[in-house]
Amino acid sequence: PPLRAEWRPAGEARHVFTHFALTLTVMVAELPPANPERGHFLAADRFDPAALPTVMRTVHEVAAPHLDVERPGASG
């Protein structure tokens, strides 16, 4: 069966290119651990947003505060 999730808005990511502006509505959802059929997931402590293209880094900055992910050095 398809994986169901309750999506909620995280905010908007805005990025300006040379000739146009882009506004993306960012949505987040909590999902159970899954075994993807293709591709791979990277553990949060190994993820480096600096490796993303600039526009996707902006999306990550909007989404990250809304994700329930343990981060190295985070106290809770």
C-alpha positions as CSV (number, residue, x, y, z in Angstrom):
1,P,0.0,0.0,0.0
2,P,1.2,3.6,-0.6
3,L,2.8,5.4,2.3
4,R,0.4,8.0,3.7
5,A,1.6,11.2,5.4
6,E,0.0,14.2,6.9
7,W,1.7,17.2,5.2
8,R,1.9,20.5,6.8
9,P,3.2,23.9,5.6
10,A,6.7,24.9,6.6
11,G,6.8,28.2,4.8
12,E,8.0,29.7,1.6
13,A,11.4,29.6,0.0
14,R,12.2,32.5,-2.3
15,H,15.1,32.5,-4.7
16,V,16.0,35.1,-7.3
17,F,17.7,34.0,-10.5
18,T,19.1,36.5,-13.1
19,H,15.8,36.9,-15.0
20,F,13.1,35.7,-12.6
21,A,12.1,35.1,-9.0
22,L,11.0,31.7,-7.8
23,T,8.7,31.1,-4.8
24,L,8.3,27.6,-3.5
25,T,5.8,26.5,-0.9
26,V,7.6,24.1,1.4
27,M,5.7,21.2,3.0
28,V,7.0,18.7,5.6
29,A,5.7,15.4,6.9
30,E,6.8,12.9,9.5
31,L,7.3,9.4,7.9
32,P,8.2,6.1,9.4
33,P,11.6,4.7,8.4
34,A,11.4,3.2,5.0
35,N,13.5,1.0,2.7
36,P,13.4,2.9,-0.6
37,E,13.1,0.9,-3.9
38,R,15.7,3.2,-5.5
39,G,18.0,5.9,-4.4
40,H,19.3,6.1,-0.8
41,F,18.7,8.1,2.4
42,L,21.5,9.8,4.2
43,A,21.5,10.0,8.0
44,A,20.8,13.5,9.3
45,D,24.2,13.7,11.0
46,R,25.9,13.0,7.7
47,F,23.8,15.5,5.6
48,D,25.6,18.7,4.6
49,P,23.3,21.3,3.1
50,A,26.3,23.1,1.6
51,A,26.4,20.3,-1.0
52,L,23.0,21.3,-2.3
53,P,22.4,23.8,-5.1
54,T,21.6,27.3,-3.7
55,V,17.9,27.1,-4.3
56,M,17.6,23.7,-2.5
57,R,19.7,25.1,0.4
58,T,17.1,27.8,0.8
59,V,14.3,25.1,0.8
60,H,16.3,23.1,3.4
61,E,16.6,26.3,5.6
62,V,12.8,26.7,5.6
63,A,12.1,23.0,6.2
64,A,14.7,22.1,8.8
65,P,13.2,23.8,11.8
66,H,10.0,21.9,11.3
67,L,11.6,18.5,11.2
68,D,11.9,16.2,14.2
69,V,15.5,15.1,13.6
70,E,18.2,14.7,16.2
71,R,21.1,16.8,15.3
72,P,24.7,16.3,16.6
73,G,25.4,18.6,19.5
74,A,21.7,19.4,19.9
75,S,20.4,19.5,23.4
76,G,16.8,18.7,24.2
